[in-house]
Amino acid sequence: MNEKRAECGKKIGHGGETERREQIKYERPEEYEREADKSCCCIVIPAYEPPGTFVPYVKELLSCQEGPVIVVDDGSGEEFAPVFCALEKLPGCRVLTHECNRGKGAALKTAISWYNVHWGKEGMCRGIVTADCDGQYSLEDVLRVCRELTAWPDSLILGCRHFAREEPPGRGVLGNRLVSFVMGVLYHIRLEDTQTGLRGLPAGMLGDLENLRGKRYEYELNMLLLAGKKGIPIRTVPIQTLYYDGNAASHYRTFADSVRILGQLLRGLTW
C-alpha cells in the first residue's frame, strides 16, 4: 500500500491517465485497511459546476489510497447531475448535496459536519485535506499536504502558491495580496497565500470548524483567525500555481469576495 501511495506522489496533473489499480471500499470506518497509526486523510472537495476533468481527478485521488473522498455538490443543478452520479458509483467517494448554491464555506462545513458524525468519532483519519474541483491543485500537491498533516497532526497545513515567482491570472491575485498584508498588520499572521483552498485540517480543529462563521470564501479566512486565536500552529507547504483556460473555472468574485473577506478581517478583531 505504501508503495502505491509513493507512486502516486510522483504524478502531477488534473484528470490525467493513470494505470488501473485495485480500489478499496470505504463505506464504513471498520472497512479501512490502514496502518495501526491510522495515518490516512479524508479528502474533501466542494464542487460547483465542476469541469469535465473532475471525475478522472477524483479517480486518481482514490487510486492513491490516501483515504476516502467527500464531494459536496453545492447546487450545481441538473446539467451536472451525471457528474455527481458517476462520482457516487466510485468506491470510497461520498457525495453530499446542496439543493441550491450556498457557497464554498457552507459546502466545507457540510462535509466537516458529516465527517464528524460518521467517521470523526472513530478517529480513523489524521484529519481532513481540502481541495478544489477546478484544477488548481495537482495530485502531487494534494498528497504532499496529506503527508504533511500526517507528520504534523496538530497543525493547520496550508499549500501555498508563490505568486512572485509564477504569476497567475489577475483574478483574485490583488485581493490575495491585500488580505495577506492586512492580516499581517492586524493579526501578525504572515502568509503569502491566505486564500489557498488546499489545506490540511487537524482532527482536533474539526469540532470548531463545523460551527465557524462564514458561508463563502470568508470562511477560509476565519479558519486562519481561529488557528491564531487557539494557538494552533500554521505550517506551509510550497505548491505549484496551476490554472486552466485562464482560470475560467474559478467562481471567485474578485471585488465582492475580496470586500467580504476584508470586512471579516475587521470583524475578527471583536471575537
N, C-alpha and C positions, 0 to 999 in steps of 0.2 A: 504493500500500500504506500509506504513512504517513497518507494521508487517511482510510483505513478505520480505522486504529488510533486516530486523533484522534477520529473519530466515535464509536467505541466508548467512549472515555473520558468521553463525555457521558452515557452510560447509567448508571442506578442501578437495583439490584434483583437479585432472585434468581429466575431462571426466567421473566422477563417475555418479552413478544413482541418479536421483532426481525425486521427485514426480511431476506429471503433473500440470502445472499452466497455468492460462489464460494469453495469450500473448497480449501485447499492440502494436498496429501498429504505426510505426514511419515514415511513408512515407513522411509526410510534417510536418514542425515545429508546425503548429497550432493543429495537432492531438495529441500532447503530453498531457498526463494527469499528471501534476506535481503540487506541492505546489506553492504558489504565489511567493516564493523566488527563484523559478527555480533552485533547488538545485541538479539537475541531472548532470551527467558527460557523455560525449561521450567517448566510449572506442575504441581505435584504435589498430589494431593488424596487423603488417606487416607479411606476410607469404610466405616462400619459401620452397616448397616441404614439406608441413606440415605432421605430423604423423597422424595415424588413430584416435587418441583421440581428434583431433581438433574440429570436428563438434559437438560432445557432450559437449565439453568445452564451445563453443560459445552458445549453447542452455542453458547451466547452467547460463551463464552470463545474457542472455536475460530474463531468468525466474526470476531473482532477481529484474528486473525492475529498475535498476540503471540508464539506459539510452540506447541510440542506440549504435550499434557496427558497426564500419567501418573496413572491412578487405581489405588489399591490396595484391593481388596475384602478387608477384614480379617475374614474368616469370617462374612459376613452370612447365609449359609445359602441353601437352595433357594428360599425365599419371595422373595428379592431377586435371584435369578438373571436374570430378564427385564431388570432394570435394567442389569446389567453386560453382558448380551448386546447390548442396544441401544447401550451406550457403545462396545463393541468394533467396531461397524459404522461408527462415525464416523471419517472420515479425520482423522488427526492425534491420535487418542486411543489410548493403550496401556493395557490393563487387566492388572494383576498380581493374583494371588490367593493369599490365605492360607486353608488348609482350615479352620482354626479361628481364633477371635479371639485375637490376640497382643498387642494394644494399639497405641495411636497411634504411640508411639516406634518399635516394631518395624516398623509399616507404612511410616513415613517412611524408615527405614533400608533396607527392601526396595527402595523406589523410588530412593533415592540410589545404592545398590549397582548396580541395573540401569542407571541413567543413566551411572554412572562407567564401566561395562564397555562399553556400546553406543554412547554418544554423547559422554561426557565427554572421551575422548582426542582426539576430533575438534575440540574447542574451539569448537563451533558455537554455544554459548549463553554468555551472561554468567554464568549460574548458574541456580539453581532458586528459584522462588517457591512457597511452601506455602500452601494454603488449606484450608478445611473444607467438608464436604458439607452442613452443617446450616443454611445460610442466614445465618450471622453476618456475612459479608463481601460487600459489594456488588461488582458487576462493576467499578464505577468505582474502588473502593479497591484491588482486586487489580491493576488496570492502573497505578494510581498507584505501588504498590510495585515493579512491573516497571520503570517508568521511573526510579525512584529507584535501583534496583540497576544499571540501565544507566549512570546518571550517576556512581555511586559503586561500581564493580565490586569494590573491595577491602574493602567494609564489609558488616557484617551489618545488614540493614534490618528494622525492626520496625514493623508497622502498629499503632499504639497507640490504644486507646479511652480517652476521658476520662470516668471514672466520676463525677467531682464535678459535671459539668455535665449528664450524661444517665444517670441511674441505670438499670442493667439489673436483671433479676430477681435475687433473693438467691442463686441457685445459683452458687457459686464466687467471688462478689464479696469476701466477707470473707477467704477464703483467698488471693485475689489480693493484697489489700492487706497481709495479714500477710506473705506471701512477699516482697513489694516492700520492706517495712520491714526484714525480717531480712537480705535481700540487700544493702541499703544499709549496714547496720551491719557485716556480716561481710566484704563484698567491695568496698564503696564503689562498687557499681554501682547507680545510682539511676534506676529506671524506674517509671512509673505502672502499666504493664500488662506484667507479666512473663509472663503466660500466653497472650498473643495467639498464635493459630495462623497469622496472616498475616505471613509473613516472607520476606525476600529473602536467600538463602544464596549468598555469592560462590563462584565456581568454585574458588578457592584453598582453601576451607574444606571442600569436599565429601569429600576423602580422609579427614580426621579424623572427620567426621560419620558416615561409614559404619561406624566402629568405636567410636563414642561409647557410653558406658554408658547404660542406660535402655531400658525396653520400653514404658512407658506415658507419662503426662503429664510425669513427671520428666525424660524425655529432652529436652524443650524447655528445661527449666531448665538442664540440663547444657550445652546449646548456648550459653547465655549465659555460664556459667562458663568454658567453653572459649574463647570470644571474649575474655574478660577476661584469661585466662592467656596466650593467644597474642598479645595486643596488637592484636586485630582491632577496629577502630572500630565502635561501635554507633550507628546513626542511626535516629531515629524519624520516622514519618510519621503525622500525625493521621488517624484514620479514624472512620467512623460507628459507633455502637453499635446493632446491629440484632439483634432477637430475634423469632422467630415462634412463635406458640402458647405463649407463656410460656417459651420456650427448651426446649420439651419434647423436641426432637430431640437435645439435648446428652447426651453419655454421660459427662460429668464427674461423678465421685462426690465430693460435697462434702467429706465427712470423710476417707474413705480416701485419696483422691488428694492432698488437702492435707497429710495426715500424711506420705505418701510423699515429697512434694516437700520438705517441711521437713526430713525425715530426710536427704534427698540434699544439701540445703544444708550440713548439718553434716558429712557425709562428704566433701563437696567440699574442706573445709579440709585433708584429708590427701593430696590429689592431688600 
